[in-house]
Each structure stands twice: as C-alpha cells, then as structure tokens.
Amino acid sequence: MRSISGDEHLQIRDWHLFRKGLAINTLAPHLNLKHLYTSWANPRGILDGIALRLRYSDQDLHSALSPNGLVESLVFEVLEQIRVESICPMELKGSKQNIESQFIAWMQEFMANGGVEGSIGLLLLSIFSTAWVKLNHRPLPQLMQDIVETTRAGLAETVGHHLVQLKTDQFDQASYAKTALEIAKLVSHLIEDEYQKITSISTKQKNISNSFLKIEWAQPPIQNANLKYSQHPTAQTSKQSLVHALERYTVFNTSYDIETEAKKKIRPAQLAIYQHQLNEAISNLNIPWGKLTKYYQSIFLSKTLKKWENSESEGLIDRRFFTRIATAPLDPVIYKHPSQKIESLGRVSLLIDCSGSMKEQREKIASCVDALVRILEQAHIQTEVLGYSTSTWQGGRPFKEWRRSGQPPNPGRLNERAHWIFKDFHTNWRRARPGIAALLRPEIYAESIDGEALLWAAERLLNNGGKNSINKKLILFSDGCPMDRATIEANGEYFLKNHLLQAIEWCNEQHYLELWGCGIGEELRSFFPNRLSWDRENESPLESLLHWAEELKTRKP
C-alpha cells in the first residue's frame, strides 16, 4: 500500500488502517480490512484498492462533497472507489486483476448472504454493478447479470445518462463527484419511496434489515460547519484542527467537579480494613521482587552512568588535584568516591478507569497497582496513581440544572466529574499504601468521562520534571468506551467517545510522552499503538506483572 499510494505514513494495527496515527474509517465496504480473514476475499485486491484510493482520490475534496445521509454517503463512497479502480494504470496489471476480483467477490458474497432478498439491497447491487461495468468495460458473472437485469432495465431511463456522464468524467474527480451526488440522491429517493409504500412498521424494519444493513458501513464525518461534533475522526485531522476540536468540548457546569485524594473520602477505620485486605492479597502472590525490579529497571535505562562525589576527605585520589599532593600534602579534599545518590530513571503515571464495569475487578487492579508501584520505586522510577469517575449517577446536579433551564441543545458534559489521586509523584510507596487501598472502595466506581481524565493525567505527567524529560509513560487501565448516560442522551452517542479519541491523539502527538492502554475494549484498542495485556479471568496479578514487563521491554521504537 505504501509503495502504490506513495504514502510512507500508512500503518495497520488490529486490522484498522491508520495514517500518522489517525484512523482512516471511510473506505468502501468491499475494502474492509476485516475481509482479509475471510476465504472468499482477494487480500491483494483489498490492499491494492486502498492504495489506489489514496493515490488517485483527493480526500479533502471527497470529504467536503460527501452527503450527510447514510445511504447517500454509501453510494457516493462506492462510486468514488469504482472510479479510482477503473483508472488503474496499465503498468499495474496485477493490481487491476486483484481489484476486479475483489469487487466481484464482494458482490457475490453480498448475494450469497441474502442481500438481494429485499428490494433495497437489489437496488444498491444494481447501481454498483452497472457503474462498475460502465467504467471498467468488463462483464459481470452470468448469475449476477440475471439477478440485476430487471432492476437495471427499470433504472435505465433515470440513471442511464448519469452513467454516461460518469464515464466522461472518469479522470476528473470534481466533475465525477457532482454526477455521483446526483445518483446518490436518486437512490435515496427511490429507497424512501419504497419505504413509504410499506404500511407495516415491522415489515419496514425487516425489509431494511434484510437488505441494506447487510453492508457494513460507517458513515463519514458530517462536514456541515453548523454542527459542532462529527461522528468519526478522520486521517485528515491536522494538529491545529485537533487542538480546535479539543477546545470545542464543553461542560455545562464545572462547579461540582472534584479533584481530591481518594483516601480522604473514606473513614480511617474502613480504610484500615481495605489496607488489610490489600496486604493479604499481595502476600499471597509470592512476587519475586528482586527479579521484577531488575527487569523493569532495564526497561527505562540500558546502563546507569557512574557519578562521583568530589572534594572528599577519603576515597580514590582525584587526578585533577595531583599537584596538591606536592604543594599542599595536608589538604584532605583531594579524594573522590562513587555517589550514593540515585536519580530517578523515569516517570510512570497509572490512570485507572473507576467506572461501574471495573468494580468487579477492583481487588485485582489494586493488587497489580500496589505491586507495580513498589517494583518501580525500587527500580528508581517515580510513579503516580490516578483515577476517574463521576460523583453521582445519571448526571446529578448539572443534569437537573440543564433540565430546569429548558434543556438547551448541545449542553456539553452533564455530570459531576471526579478525579481521584491515589498516590502522587512525591509520596513514596510505603506512605502511599493507604491511598492505593482506596481502590477497593466500591462507592468510587460510577460513570466515566475518559477524555478529560486522560488529558488531566497527561498534563500532570508532562509538568512533573519538565516537559522535556524522557521516559514518561502514561498507562490507562480501562475496559471500554466512556459512559455517562446524561451527557450522551443530551449530546449524542459520539460526544464523549470523540473527545476521548481526540485526547488519545493529542497524547500520541507529545514527543516526551508514551501512552499505553491496558485492558482496553475492542472498540478502542486499535487507537492505542502501545498496549498491555489484561486477562481478568485466567491471569493472576503476578502473571500480569510478568507479561507487562515483557511487553514494555519488547516495544518497538
């Protein structure tokens, strides 16, 4: 893909495509990288098709012209992909064969899975196949011709002149896009008319489910300037637009937010019980402290530079003061010895998602965190342990105020944010153990607002020891997407998730910060280039510590 597209920044992680760390989500459905797993697909055709799209299509122009409707955006995307595949140069003969094989295989698989059992699916297949034949001068397989022939004949009068124009503008993306938009709108109107003809709601839903939804498609971002939030981040987001996107994130009322030491919210007697439980759990693990300490220390520094204390009264003679031996033999400050002061080799911040879904894992989390902090401290690595949740469920006071004010649109975050400090950088492990034990308190586990917490933890880490300090790692422990029902209901499903993805990208852009994800759910896993494993059912805390050491050690620069 890099060779054909000429783009050296392409990467594939977890079978998701990225460019400069940003996900490219808006690809035609027959180029879905998940098809690489299947037996029917042509893997080279998928990769060649993506490369040709990146090479011959202006994504900025395409995004600006892409319609907002789900059906229209699908048709517009597939027609653009058909265009770039049809202009594949003759010298890439193998690529041409690959992409043709993949497109045919995808349409045949769509048919085999019942995609043409409904009129909507049959309409989409007819439009795609007819445009493909017109631009590529290639025949369809006989079975496919027989299936789409009647529908294609019915569309000849309304779509025929558009197809001729597509062929004329094959090498002019802007002109081609105008015609593709007309076809997309026409298809949308036909589907809407078909939908209105059906009186039964259940039949409508079944018809759509049996046809259109068999095509896996993620709608591209909405380009309307009046809309503050798009649904999916794209690879075209620049650093400047990323900063602007983060600035557009709003909060309805911040007066109820808290940032405090978690142990201060717990009665001393109850905290002592939690600490006893944590001590028991750690003692039962039989952790090889010395082995793990050396292993983790080697991750941060390959060799330790030897430092000396000068002008001492005993030790080795400092050769810089040889002349003093003759001129001032009684001067005692001519010696040196190795310095006993050991400086920190790095800094690690552990950020814990204290959402309700993490509550069942709190004992294992607390054991892993406590042990890891002890190991890193013995390895001369400074640590901080932070957490995040909300002070209440269902929005709390900000949500009630929003409802009393008439429920204005796009209010922003509508819950009481809680940022917990279990251990700061300046407190050693032994003194911080009561704070870490506060992870066992069930009441701190509520809803989660991940993006704000990630930026908060990253800023604290960057500001500790100076922004240019090396070996700064931020590890996020989480099991899924942000979840605050009040905020999502008022702002849309993607409001919190988009902010988290923007926060992740901002962290990845920082030169002296290394972001890791641990236990990240499948929906977000691909956005973390660096990940630590987490098996909450079959893996003990000791096994997790050993695996993390291996994974941190083997990270590729």
C-alpha positions in Angstrom: 0.0 0.0 0.0 2.8 2.4 0.8 4.5 1.7 -2.5 1.5 2.1 -4.7 0.0 5.1 -2.8 3.3 6.8 -2.3 2.3 7.4 1.4 5.0 6.3 3.8 2.9 7.0 6.9 0.3 4.2 6.4 0.1 1.6 9.2 -2.2 -1.3 10.0 -3.0 -2.0 13.7 -5.5 -4.7 14.7 -6.6 -4.7 11.1 -7.5 -1.0 11.2 -5.8 1.4 8.8 -4.0 4.5 10.2 -2.2 7.4 8.7 0.2 9.3 11.0 -1.6 7.7 14.0 -5.1 8.8 12.9 -7.7 6.2 11.8 -9.0 6.1 8.2 -12.5 4.8 8.6 -14.3 5.9 5.5 -13.4 3.2 2.9 -15.8 1.5 0.6 -17.3 -1.6 2.2 -15.6 -4.1 -0.1 -12.2 -2.8 1.2 -13.0 -3.5 4.8 -9.7 -5.0 6.3 -11.8 -7.5 8.2 -12.4 -9.2 4.9 -8.7 -10.3 5.0 -9.8 -13.0 7.4 -12.4 -14.5 5.0 -11.9 -17.2 2.5 -13.9 -15.5 -0.3 -12.0 -12.3 -0.4 -8.9 -11.4 -2.5 -6.5 -9.9 0.1 -4.3 -8.3 -2.5 -7.3 -6.7 -4.1 -8.3 -5.1 -0.8 -4.8 -3.7 -0.2 -4.4 -2.6 -3.9 -7.8 -0.9 -3.8 -7.0 1.1 -0.7 -3.6 2.1 -2.2 -5.3 3.3 -5.4 -7.9 5.3 -3.5 -5.2 7.1 -1.5 -3.2 7.7 -4.7 -5.9 8.9 -7.1 -8.5 10.5 -4.9 -8.4 13.9 -3.2 -9.7 13.0 0.2 -10.3 16.7 1.2 -12.4 17.2 -1.8 -14.3 13.9 -1.3 -15.0 14.7 2.3 -16.2 18.2 1.5 -18.7 16.9 -1.1 -19.8 13.7 0.8 -23.5 13.9 1.6 -24.8 13.6 5.1 -27.3 10.8 4.7 -26.3 7.2 5.5 -27.5 5.8 2.1 -26.2 8.7 0.1 -22.7 8.6 1.7 -22.5 4.8 1.0 -23.4 5.2 -2.7 -21.1 8.2 -3.1 -18.2 6.3 -1.5 -18.6 3.2 -3.6 -18.9 5.2 -6.8 -15.7 7.1 -6.0 -13.9 3.8 -5.3 -15.1 2.4 -8.6 -13.7 5.5 -10.3 -10.2 5.2 -8.8 -10.1 1.4 -9.5 -11.2 2.0 -13.1 -8.2 4.4 -13.8 -5.6 2.0 -12.5 -2.7 2.4 -14.9 -1.8 -0.3 -17.4 1.6 -0.9 -15.8 -0.2 -2.2 -12.6 -1.7 -5.1 -14.5 -1.6 -7.4 -11.5 -3.3 -4.8 -9.3 -6.0 -4.3 -11.8 -6.8 -8.0 -11.8 -6.7 -8.1 -8.0 -9.2 -5.2 -7.5 -11.6 -6.6 -10.2 -11.6 -10.0 -8.5 -12.2 -8.4 -5.1 -15.1 -6.3 -6.2 -16.8 -9.2 -7.9 -16.2 -11.4 -4.9 -17.7 -8.9 -2.6 -20.9 -8.5 -4.7 -21.2 -12.3 -4.9 -20.8 -12.6 -1.1 -23.5 -10.0 -0.7 -25.8 -12.0 -2.8 -25.0 -15.3 -1.1 -25.8 -13.7 2.3 -29.3 -12.8 1.2 -28.5 -9.1 0.4 -30.7 -9.1 -2.7 -33.8 -10.7 -1.0 -35.1 -7.2 -0.4 -35.7 -4.5 -2.9 -33.3 -2.1 -1.3 -30.3 -4.4 -1.4 -31.2 -5.3 -5.0 -31.3 -1.7 -5.9 -27.9 -1.0 -4.4 -26.3 -4.0 -6.1 -27.8 -3.0 -9.4 -26.4 0.6 -9.2 -22.9 -0.6 -8.1 -22.6 -3.3 -10.7 -23.9 -1.1 -13.5 -21.5 1.7 -12.7 -18.7 -0.9 -12.5 -19.4 -2.4 -15.9 -19.7 1.1 -17.5 -16.3 2.3 -16.2 -14.3 -0.9 -16.5 -15.7 -2.4 -19.7 -15.9 -5.7 -18.0 -18.8 -8.2 -18.0 -20.4 -9.4 -14.8 -20.7 -13.1 -13.9 -23.8 -14.6 -15.6 -25.7 -15.3 -12.4 -25.2 -11.7 -11.2 -26.4 -10.4 -14.6 -29.6 -12.5 -14.4 -30.3 -11.2 -10.9 -29.9 -7.5 -11.6 -31.1 -7.4 -15.2 -34.7 -6.5 -14.4 -33.8 -3.8 -11.9 -31.1 -2.4 -14.2 -33.6 -2.2 -17.1 -36.0 -0.3 -14.9 -33.3 2.2 -13.9 -32.1 2.8 -17.5 -34.3 5.8 -18.1 -33.5 7.7 -14.9 -29.8 6.6 -14.3 -28.6 5.9 -17.9 -27.5 9.5 -18.8 -25.8 9.8 -15.3 -23.7 6.7 -16.0 -22.6 8.1 -19.4 -21.5 11.3 -17.6 -19.6 9.2 -15.0 -17.6 7.6 -17.9 -16.9 11.0 -19.4 -15.6 12.5 -16.1 -13.7 9.4 -15.1 -10.4 11.3 -14.7 -11.9 14.5 -13.3 -12.8 13.8 -9.6 -14.7 17.1 -9.1 -17.0 16.7 -12.1 -17.4 13.0 -11.4 -18.4 13.8 -7.9 -21.2 16.0 -9.0 -22.8 13.2 -11.0 -22.2 10.7 -8.3 -24.1 13.0 -5.9 -27.0 13.1 -8.3 -27.0 9.3 -8.4 -26.8 9.1 -4.6 -29.7 11.4 -4.1 -31.7 9.5 -6.7 -31.0 6.2 -4.9 -32.0 7.7 -1.6 -35.3 8.9 -3.0 -36.1 5.5 -4.5 -35.4 3.8 -1.2 -37.5 6.4 0.6 -40.4 5.9 -1.8 -40.1 2.1 -1.4 -40.1 2.5 2.4 -43.3 4.7 2.3 -45.2 2.2 0.2 -45.0 -0.4 3.1 -47.7 0.3 5.7 -46.5 -2.2 8.3 -43.7 -0.8 10.6 -42.5 -4.3 11.3 -42.3 -5.1 7.6 -40.4 -1.9 7.0 -37.8 -2.8 9.6 -37.5 -6.3 8.3 -37.0 -5.1 4.8 -34.3 -2.7 5.7 -32.6 -5.2 8.0 -32.7 -7.9 5.3 -31.1 -5.7 2.6 -29.3 -2.5 3.4 -27.8 -3.4 6.8 -26.0 -6.4 5.4 -23.5 -4.0 4.0 -21.1 -3.0 6.8 -20.7 0.8 6.5 -19.6 3.6 8.9 -20.9 7.0 7.8 -18.2 9.6 7.3 -17.9 12.8 9.3 -20.5 15.5 8.7 -18.9 18.4 7.0 -21.6 20.9 8.0 -19.9 23.9 9.7 -23.0 24.5 11.8 -22.6 21.1 13.5 -20.1 21.1 16.4 -19.4 17.4 16.5 -18.7 14.8 13.9 -19.3 11.1 14.3 -15.9 9.6 13.3 -12.4 11.1 13.3 -10.6 11.0 10.0 -7.0 10.9 8.9 -7.2 14.4 7.6 -7.3 16.0 11.1 -4.3 18.2 11.4 -2.7 19.2 14.7 -4.3 22.5 14.5 -7.8 21.1 13.9 -7.1 18.6 16.7 -6.5 21.5 19.2 -9.6 23.3 17.9 -11.6 20.1 18.4 -10.4 19.7 22.0 -11.3 23.4 22.6 -14.9 22.8 21.3 -15.5 20.3 24.1 -17.9 22.0 26.5 -19.0 21.4 30.1 -22.4 22.7 31.3 -21.3 23.3 34.9 -17.9 22.7 36.5 -18.7 23.9 40.0 -19.5 20.4 41.2 -16.3 18.8 39.9 -13.8 17.5 42.4 -10.1 16.6 42.4 -9.1 15.0 45.7 -7.2 12.3 47.4 -9.4 9.2 47.4 -8.5 8.2 51.0 -9.9 11.4 52.4 -13.3 10.3 51.4 -13.1 7.1 53.5 -13.4 6.7 57.3 -10.0 5.8 58.8 -11.4 2.5 60.3 -12.8 1.5 56.9 -9.5 2.5 55.2 -7.6 0.2 57.6 -9.8 -2.7 56.6 -9.2 -2.0 52.9 -5.4 -1.9 53.6 -5.5 -5.1 55.5 -7.3 -6.8 52.5 -4.7 -5.5 50.1 -1.9 -6.7 52.3 -3.4 -10.2 52.4 -3.8 -10.2 48.7 -0.3 -9.1 48.0 1.3 -11.6 50.5 -0.5 -14.5 48.8 1.1 -13.7 45.4 4.7 -14.6 46.3 6.1 -12.0 44.0 9.8 -12.2 43.1 10.5 -8.5 43.9 14.2 -8.6 43.1 13.8 -10.2 39.7 11.0 -7.9 38.6 12.8 -4.8 39.9 15.8 -5.5 37.7 13.6 -6.3 34.8 11.6 -3.1 35.0 14.8 -1.1 35.6 16.3 -2.4 32.4 13.2 -1.1 30.5 13.9 2.5 31.3 17.7 2.6 31.1 20.1 0.2 29.4 23.1 1.4 31.5 23.5 3.6 34.5 26.1 6.4 34.3 28.5 6.4 37.1 28.7 9.7 39.1 31.3 10.8 41.6 31.3 13.0 44.7 34.4 15.3 44.5 36.5 17.1 47.1 36.1 14.4 49.7 38.5 13.6 52.6 38.7 9.9 51.7 38.3 7.6 48.8 40.2 7.5 45.5 42.6 10.2 44.6 41.1 12.7 42.2 43.7 13.1 39.4 42.6 16.7 38.8 44.3 17.5 42.1 47.6 15.7 41.7 49.5 19.0 42.1 48.1 19.4 45.5 49.8 16.3 46.7 53.1 18.1 46.3 52.0 21.7 47.1 49.5 21.0 49.9 50.1 17.4 51.2 47.9 18.1 54.3 44.9 19.2 52.2 42.3 16.5 52.9 39.9 17.3 50.0 41.7 15.6 47.1 39.7 12.4 47.0 36.5 11.2 45.3 34.2 8.3 45.7 31.1 7.0 43.9 28.0 9.0 44.5 25.4 7.3 46.7 22.6 9.5 45.3 20.5 7.7 42.8 18.4 9.8 40.5 15.0 8.8 39.0 15.3 6.9 35.7 11.8 7.7 34.6 8.3 8.5 35.5 5.1 6.4 35.1 1.6 7.6 35.7 -1.1 4.9 36.2 -4.6 6.1 35.3 -7.5 3.9 36.5 -10.9 3.9 35.0 -13.2 3.8 38.0 -16.4 3.1 36.1 -19.1 0.7 37.3 -17.9 -2.0 34.9 -14.5 -2.0 36.6 -15.9 -2.5 40.1 -15.7 -6.3 40.0 -12.0 -6.2 39.1 -11.1 -3.7 41.9 -9.2 -6.2 44.0 -7.0 -7.4 41.2 -6.5 -3.8 40.0 -5.4 -2.7 43.5 -3.0 -5.7 43.8 -1.4 -5.0 40.4 -1.1 -1.3 41.1 0.3 -1.7 44.5 2.9 -4.3 43.4 3.8 -2.3 40.3 4.3 0.9 42.2 6.6 -0.9 44.7 8.6 -2.5 41.9 9.0 0.7 40.0 10.1 2.6 43.2 12.8 0.0 43.9 13.9 0.5 40.3 14.2 4.2 41.0 11.2 5.2 38.8 8.8 7.7 40.1 5.1 6.8 40.0 1.7 8.4 40.3 -1.6 6.6 40.6 -4.8 8.5 39.5 -8.4 7.5 38.9 -11.5 9.0 37.4 -15.3 8.5 37.7 -18.3 10.7 38.5 -19.6 11.7 41.9 -23.0 10.5 41.1 -25.1 8.6 38.5 -27.4 10.0 35.8 -25.9 13.4 35.7 -26.5 14.7 39.2 -26.9 18.4 39.9 -25.7 19.7 36.4 -28.2 17.5 34.7 -31.0 18.8 36.9 -29.9 22.4 36.2 -29.9 21.8 32.5 -33.4 20.4 32.6 -34.6 23.4 34.7 -33.0 25.8 32.1 -35.1 24.4 29.3 -32.8 21.7 28.0 -30.8 23.9 25.5 -29.1 21.8 22.7 -25.5 20.6 22.9 -25.0 21.4 26.6 -21.7 19.5 26.9 -20.8 17.3 29.8 -23.7 17.0 32.2 -22.3 15.2 35.2 -20.1 15.8 38.3 -16.6 14.8 37.3 -14.5 13.1 40.0 -10.7 12.9 39.6 -9.1 10.7 42.3 -5.5 10.9 43.5 -4.4 7.6 45.0 -0.7 8.4 45.0 1.3 11.4 43.8 4.8 11.6 42.5 6.2 13.0 45.7 4.9 10.3 48.1 6.8 7.1 48.4 5.2 3.7 48.1 5.1 2.9 51.8 3.3 6.1 52.8 1.0 5.9 49.8 -0.3 2.4 50.5 -3.5 3.6 52.3 -4.3 5.8 49.3 -3.8 2.8 46.9 -6.0 0.7 49.2 -8.8 3.2 48.5 -9.2 1.5 45.1 -11.1 -1.2 47.0 -13.9 1.2 47.9 -17.0 0.3 45.8 -18.6 3.7 46.1 -16.0 5.5 43.9 -17.0 3.3 40.9 -19.7 5.2 39.0 -19.8 6.5 35.4 -16.7 7.6 33.4 -15.6 10.6 31.4 -12.4 9.3 29.9 -11.2 12.2 27.6 -11.0 14.8 30.4 -9.2 12.4 32.7 -6.7 11.4 30.1 -5.7 15.0 29.4 -5.6 15.7 33.1 -3.2 12.8 33.8 -1.1 13.6 30.8 -0.7 17.3 31.8 0.3 16.2 35.3 2.9 13.8 34.0 4.3 16.3 31.4 4.6 19.0 34.0 6.4 16.8 36.5 10.2 17.1 36.0 9.8 19.4 33.0 8.1 18.7 29.6 11.4 17.7 28.0 12.2 14.9 30.5 12.5 11.4 28.9 11.0 8.1 29.9 7.5 9.3 30.7 4.9 6.6 30.4 1.1 7.0 30.9 -0.8 3.8 31.3 -4.6 3.8 31.0 -6.4 0.9 32.7 -9.9 0.8 31.2 -12.3 -1.8 29.7 -14.4 0.2 27.3 -15.8 3.5 26.0 -16.8 6.5 28.1 -20.2 6.1 29.6 -22.2 8.9 31.1 -25.9 8.5 30.3 -27.0 12.0 30.9 -24.2 13.5 28.7 -24.8 11.0 25.9 -28.5 11.5 25.8 -28.2 15.3 25.6 -25.2 15.5 23.2 -25.4 12.3 21.1 -23.7 8.9 21.2 -20.3 10.0 19.9 -19.8 13.1 22.1 -17.7 11.5 24.8 -16.1 8.9 22.6 -14.9 11.5 20.1 -13.4 13.6 22.8 -11.5 10.5 24.1 -10.2 9.7 20.7 -9.0 13.3 20.3 -7.3 13.1 23.7 -5.6 9.9 22.7 -4.3 11.5 19.6 -3.1 14.6 21.5 -1.2 12.3 23.8 0.4 10.5 20.9 1.5 13.8 19.5 3.5 14.7 22.6 7.2 13.9 22.0 8.1 13.1 25.6 5.0 11.1 26.5 4.4 7.5 25.7 0.8 6.4 26.0 -0.2 2.8 26.8 -3.5 1.1 27.1 -4.2 -1.9 29.4 -7.4 -3.9 29.2 -8.8 -1.6 26.5 -12.0 -2.8 25.0 -12.1 -3.9 21.4 -13.8 -0.8 20.1 -10.9 1.4 21.2 -8.0 -1.0 21.2 -6.7 -0.1 17.7 -6.3 3.5 18.7 -3.6 2.6 21.2 -0.3 1.8 19.4 1.1 0.5 22.7 -0.9 -2.0 24.7 -0.6 -4.1 27.8 -2.5 -7.4 28.1 -5.2 -7.9 30.7 -6.9 -11.3 31.3 -9.2 -10.7 34.3 -10.4 -14.3 34.4 -7.4 -16.6 33.8 -4.4 -14.4 34.8 -3.2 -13.7 38.3 -1.7 -10.3 39.2 1.8 -11.9 39.2 1.3 -13.2 35.7 0.1 -9.7 34.6 3.2 -8.1 36.1 5.5 -10.6 34.2 3.6 -10.1 30.9 3.7 -6.3 31.2 7.5 -6.4 31.7 7.8 -8.4 28.5 5.5 -6.1 26.6 7.2 -2.9 27.8 10.6 -4.4 27.0 9.8 -5.5 23.5 8.1 -2.3 22.4 9.5 -1.2 19.0 10.7 2.4 18.9 
